[in-house]
Amino acid sequence: MRSRVVISGWGLMSSAGRNIAEARPRLLAGECCLSALEESYRQHLKARYAGVVKSVWLDSARAEDRHLLLALAAAREALDS
């Protein structure tokens, strides 16, 4: 038996914006959403620039939990839309 999936909304957390309303105009304008990495990140990576999601509530999260918090925030937005 095949499972069916229904997509009921959109959610987004990215360097372009913390939701669809913030990110859409920047993406449509072709705006670069990359920023210079802080020194603490650069010492472990070869990259100098990245698309970092900046948010006060993420600053206190452990690095391992950051991706989970971003996914939950995007899921919450999708369910609310």
Buried (B, 14 or more C-beta within 10 A) or exposed (E): EEEEEEEEEEBBBBBBBBBBEBBEEBBEEEEEBEEEBEEEBBEEEEEEEBEBBEBEEBEEBEEEEBEEBBEEBBEBBBEEE
